Every structure is written in structure tokens, then in C-alpha cells.
């Protein structure tokens, strides 16, 4: 980063402080407040980090006003059309698109790590049969550190590399196992002759009793869903991974923390919540009732799959997802899908409604993804695990970037304390 040439001035009680302004490649300038507390004895207050850059990064850029998403500078629309998931993984991890030889080598490395240690199977069996696959995944991914001792030294770049490849390779296997376990079917081992997305479908939908042929249309749609979810700069789960990693925790533990954070309905859990909402609405004529509920301040109901902290315009991923939904349902011969009809009409009405327009609430990535996943045969409980396995590459790329940065320090926010001031401990009889 070039030395700052601009500064901002902060005046407190008549005393001025010069704060450097850092200029990014894209996006607004950033006021560098690192020395503020030492020099001025004040903190900044920003719950939810709405105005705070928590790190320097070269991986992903979002322009929320334009509705633009770039992975290493490449627009998501171009990648969704021309690239494929493993190529995007390479791009996110290493910063450049691979040559043919690099791609083959990377695919081989990922493919050769898809199996999990056989004892992981026993670990699964400790979970209740009806566990949500996300609950199982948080546990199993965290437990990987107990199985792969040879990739835990975060100060060794080769260990970091092996941990990254392992995680990208094994997450689909673990998500598929969590699914199989939840429906009482045997685990299906990965098949290395299939591509990444096709292999995931195979592990989810094949059974030992009969042959399963991966539908290439579904494999392509799955690959695209994975690409669209691969990274999204410093969102809640990625920041969780970085914060966990900043203490020196091992990468498997950090990714488990990311999965736990992603699960919430305000984040990755929104895809499950959104499809459940669309089903609950059921028919187009009931939409106004739900729009009314979403606008009612006294009703906690929100339109799931709508709104975003950063996008104040269309989420570019939602646009691609909407096209995919049409394509996949059409190719599968599913016409007149009531859920898709409700989704489109809900989107149309909301985009004309003053409440949503004035608050700049647009459909996000989760609005259409559930419709595609349902058409593929996934239950809603698998929507967030699919998000998690797709986002693993983003988490691990961000973690690697952070751990490899010599200026990195433990993440330690401060607070605006508003509790009781000093007081003396009273005797129990006096309380
Ligand atoms: N439906 C109705 N009103 C909404 C919605 C919604 N989906 N989203 C935001 N609003 C309203 C809020 O009530 C608030 O109104 P107010 O200013 O009158 O109080 C205003 O819009 C701003 O909302 P905030 O919650 O302050 O915005 P924030 O940036 O903190 O939250 C979030 C963003 C969590 C995504 C929110 O829009 C939401 O809950 N959406 C539904 C859940 C969802 O789809 N999450 C997925 C996000 S994408 C992802 O993680 C992959």
C-alpha cells in the first residue's frame, strides 16, 4: 500500500489530531485510526461495523451502490458465465486465474483429498439421528483438527496450504454425510472421476442399491451456486473466521466458527428461512398480507431473502440466481412452479413498494437459491450446508491472507461501557 497522502482532522476539546486517509484500489477512502486511542485517549463506536474496515484485503470487492461483486477484480457475472467453481477456488486462493497445467494440478490435489479419515464416520454416529446437518457440520469440521495433525502449524506455509486443500476437498463430503446421516441412509464415498459439483450430487443422492447418473444440467447449476457463494469479503462469518484465526487457532477450528456464524437466519440461514416463507405464503394472492407484516414495526417478520448490509441495489448474485432458477426448472420440465411464481410476484410488488424502495431493500442471493436447490431434490435443511461448503474457499482464502500478513495482530475490539460504575459489595442482609 502506498504511503498516505491525504489526512482527516479530528478535533476533540479544541485539540486536533491528524489521521491518515488510506486509499484503496476501489471504494471509499479509509480513515486510519490505529493510533487514535494512544494519542487522543478515545475509542470509536461502531456496533455492527457499519463504517469500519477491519482489515486490508486483496480478495473480493463489493460496490453496494452499483450492485457489483468482483473476485480478485473479475466481475461475478463473467465468472458465472465462463468459469467453474474449482477455477474460482484457485483464483480466490492464489490471486490469479490458473494456466491449464496449474488447473489440472489443483484439481488433482483437491480430488485426492475428498475422503475423510474413516474414524470420522464413527464421530458422525454420536449425533442424534434427526440433527440438523449444520449442527453436525459445526461439530465434525471442528473435530478435523483431531484427525489431521500434520496441517495444524499455522506458522508453516505448507501446513496452511494443505489445510486449505483439505478443507475445500472435504467439506462437500462432510455436508453430504451430514445429509445422509439425517435421512438414515449409508454414507456414500466420493467418486474422483466426477467433477466437484457432480461428485457432491453423487454423494448426496446415490445409494448402494442402484446406479446413479449425475444429471449434467444439475451439476452445472450446482457449480454455479457454489461460484456465487464462494466469497463475499468481510461478512459476519468471514469476520468470525478471521477473528478466531487472529488468536492463532487452527484452521479447522476457525472454519467451524465460520459455519456456526453462517447458520443464523440473518446470514446464510436465510436461504432455508426464505423458502419456508415462500411456501408459507403459498399463493400469489396472499402476498399483500405478508408485505404488510414485513412493513409493520410491531411485527418481527421480515421478508427473508430481502435486504443486505452492503447492497443498496440489486445483489448481482440474485440476478444470476434468478436466471438459473428459470433455466433449471425449465430444463427439468417443472413448469408452473408455485413457489417460483410467488417469489417473482413478491419481488415485483416489493420493488414497487415505497417501504422497500426507500430503504433500498432488494432481493439478495438467498431469494432464488432455495427454489433451485429444492428442484434438485434437496430438503431445506441442506440449503445452508451447501452455502457453507461453497463459502469454505472464501473463508480459507481470507484466513490464509490474514495469517500470512506480518502486520496481523489478535482481533480485540473495545466497548462503550454503560454499566454500573464502582460500587462496594453489600452484605447479603443489606440487599
Ligand atoms: N424485510 C423488511 N424490512 C427490512 C428487511 C426485510 N427483509 N431488511 C431490512 N429491513 C428494514 C429494517 O426493519 C430497518 O428498518 P428501520 O430503519 O425502519 O428500522 C431497515 O430496513 C434497515 O435494516 P437493518 O436490519 O438495520 O439492516 P442491516 O444492514 O443491519 O441488516 C439484513 C441486513 C440482516 C440482511 C436484513 O436486511 C435482513 O434481516 N434481511 C432478511 C434476512 C436475509 O435475507 N439475510 C440474508 C442476507 S445475505 C447473506 O447473508 C447471504
Boltz pocket constraint, residues with backbone or C-beta under 6 A from the ligand:
constraints:
  - pocket:
      binder: B
      contacts: [[A, 265], [A, 266], [A, 267], [A, 268], [A, 270], [A, 294], [A, 295], [A, 301], [A, 302], [A, 303], [A, 304], [A, 305], [A, 306], [A, 307], [A, 308], [A, 309], [A, 310], [A, 359], [A, 361], [A, 364], [A, 365], [A, 366]]
      max_distance: 6.0
